[in-house]
Amino acid sequence: MKIAVFANVFPALTETFVRRELMALIERGHTIKVFTKQEAPRPPVPDLEGVRVTRFSLEELKAFDPDAVYCQMGYPAHEAGVGFATQLHIPFTIRLWSGLDLFALPDRCWALYGRLTPKLCRGIIVEDAVAADWVRQRVRLQVPLQIVPNSLFLTDYECSWPGVKRQLNVVLSVARFVPKKGLIHLIRAAKQIPEMQLWLVGAG
């Protein structure tokens, strides 16, 4: 299957989860082309060097002739991907990411999601139940809402830490120390759990 992937920028500063999804699609035998709003492609992404990246373009999309459009990170990518796919009668799916999409979207953006119909839209994907509830509170969807957790290659993170013993109620968070990561909520929740150790790793 040929899949056109729309994203605001590629790679983005936090491209890791997008990269993993694309790697998984390629592993399954799909051909991928990325469409972005940026002027020129950024440096190659590890393991995706062969993936072509181009600006949002109806003509480029026609030339690629995809079987499906996957609207990835960022509302402008959703708007462009849905618009082009609708014009060319190509089925499409939308991925909403909590930090970058859901909790920062102005009201006008939700109107697009509310107008989607099953005729071409195969559904909206979110990463967890919290995100799914957030969407349901803000818009009455006519298309399926599916939960697909963030992808993680566990072998990339295998390590042993001398002196660190596994025990109950130990939570490790690795994230930038910025408000949109919601670490303050994790800290507040940790206070409610007896004998919990919370490790925060990051910068900011």
FENFENWO-V948920 format. One record per residue. N is the residue number from 1. PHI is phi in whole degrees, 0 to 359 (NA if undefined). PSI is psi in radians with two decimals (none if undefined). NEAR is the number of other C-alpha atoms within 10 Angstrom. Layout:
[[N/PHI/PSI/NEAR] [N/PHI/PSI/NEAR]]
This chain:
[[1/NA/2.46/13] [2/262/2.20/16] [3/237/2.17/21] [4/267/2.12/23] [5/254/2.13/25] [6/258/2.28/30] [7/213/2.62/28] [8/303/-0.91/22] [9/222/2.72/23] [10/207/2.14/25] [11/285/2.66/19] [12/267/3.07/14] [13/299/-0.57/7] [14/245/0.95/9] [15/282/-0.06/13] [16/304/-0.79/14] [17/289/-0.62/13] [18/295/-0.77/18] [19/303/-0.79/19] [20/297/-0.71/17] [21/297/-0.76/14] [22/294/-0.70/21] [23/300/-0.73/17] [24/295/-0.68/12] [25/294/-0.74/15] [26/295/-0.71/17] [27/301/-0.55/10] [28/276/0.05/10] [29/97/0.10/11] [30/278/2.64/13] [31/261/2.26/16] [32/243/2.43/24] [33/227/2.34/20] [34/257/2.32/26] [35/246/2.24/27] [36/228/2.93/25] [37/270/-0.06/18] [38/284/2.79/15] [39/294/-0.77/10] [40/217/2.65/12] [41/300/2.56/17] [42/282/-3.10/12] [43/303/2.70/9] [44/303/2.59/14] [45/266/2.33/15] [46/307/2.34/10] [47/74/0.00/11] [48/231/0.45/14] [49/301/-0.52/10] [50/276/-0.06/11] [51/280/2.19/14] [52/282/2.45/12] [53/236/2.29/22] [54/219/2.91/18] [55/286/2.81/19] [56/308/2.18/22] [57/199/2.17/15] [58/295/-0.70/16] [59/295/-0.74/10] [60/297/-0.66/13] [61/293/-0.74/21] [62/301/-0.78/12] [63/295/-0.64/9] [64/289/-0.57/14] [65/54/1.06/14] [66/284/2.78/20] [67/277/-0.41/13] [68/205/2.70/20] [69/244/2.31/25] [70/242/1.93/23] [71/271/1.86/28] [72/270/-2.43/25] [73/292/2.27/24] [74/103/2.35/19] [75/299/-0.73/22] [76/304/-0.62/18] [77/293/-0.66/23] [78/296/-0.80/25] [79/299/-0.82/16] [80/292/-0.82/21] [81/298/-0.78/30] [82/294/-0.76/27] [83/299/-0.85/13] [84/293/-0.77/20] [85/299/-0.68/24] [86/295/-0.76/15] [87/299/-0.65/10] [88/263/0.05/14] [89/58/0.84/13] [90/252/2.30/18] [91/296/2.56/19] [92/217/2.79/26] [93/227/2.61/21] [94/243/2.42/25] [95/247/2.13/23] [96/255/2.16/22] [97/260/2.34/18] [98/306/-1.03/18] [99/292/-0.71/14] [100/266/-0.34/13] [101/243/-1.20/15] [102/307/-0.96/20] [103/274/-0.01/14] [104/241/0.04/10] [105/284/2.29/13] [106/288/2.84/10] [107/304/-0.62/10] [108/299/-0.49/8] [109/291/-0.60/15] [110/294/-0.42/17] [111/299/-0.66/13] [112/299/-0.82/14] [113/295/-0.61/23] [114/290/-0.42/14] [115/275/-0.22/12] [116/294/2.42/17] [117/236/2.77/14] [118/294/-0.14/12] [119/304/-0.79/12] [120/238/-0.53/17] [121/279/2.12/22] [122/276/-0.15/19] [123/141/3.06/20] [124/244/2.36/21] [125/251/2.33/20] [126/232/2.92/22] [127/266/-0.23/17] [128/200/3.08/15] [129/293/-0.56/13] [130/298/-0.81/11] [131/296/-0.69/19] [132/298/-0.76/19] [133/297/-0.69/11] [134/299/-0.75/13] [135/295/-0.81/20] [136/297/-0.53/11] [137/288/-0.43/9] [138/256/-0.33/14] [139/208/2.54/15] [140/268/1.82/13] [141/278/2.51/17] [142/258/-0.04/14] [143/241/2.81/19] [144/297/2.54/14] [145/248/2.07/17] [146/242/2.48/16] [147/260/2.08/16] [148/232/1.88/12] [149/301/2.71/11] [150/304/2.44/13] [151/279/2.54/14] [152/212/2.16/12] [153/271/1.77/9] [154/300/-0.57/7] [155/295/-0.40/7] [156/290/-0.31/7] [157/239/0.28/8] [158/290/2.27/7] [159/196/2.85/7] [160/234/2.39/7] [161/249/1.83/6] [162/302/2.39/6] [163/87/-0.17/6] [164/261/2.05/7] [165/260/2.43/8] [166/288/2.37/7] [167/207/2.93/9] [168/292/2.67/9] [169/61/0.65/13] [170/250/2.15/13] [171/239/2.27/13] [172/247/2.22/11] [173/242/2.19/12] [174/244/1.89/10] [175/196/2.76/14] [176/294/2.52/14] [177/274/1.35/15] [178/228/2.66/12] [179/306/-0.68/10] [180/293/-0.27/13] [181/283/-0.25/13] [182/70/0.44/12] [183/296/-0.48/16] [184/299/-0.59/13] [185/289/-0.65/9] [186/296/-0.74/14] [187/297/-0.78/13] [188/296/-0.70/10] [189/294/-0.67/10] [190/298/-0.58/17] [191/296/-0.38/12] [192/272/-0.11/9] [193/252/2.04/10] [194/299/2.49/8] [195/54/0.63/11] [196/264/2.40/14] [197/254/2.23/15] [198/243/2.12/15] [199/252/2.17/11] [200/249/2.17/16] [201/237/2.23/11] [202/166/-2.94/10] [203/217/2.77/9] [204/132/none/7]]
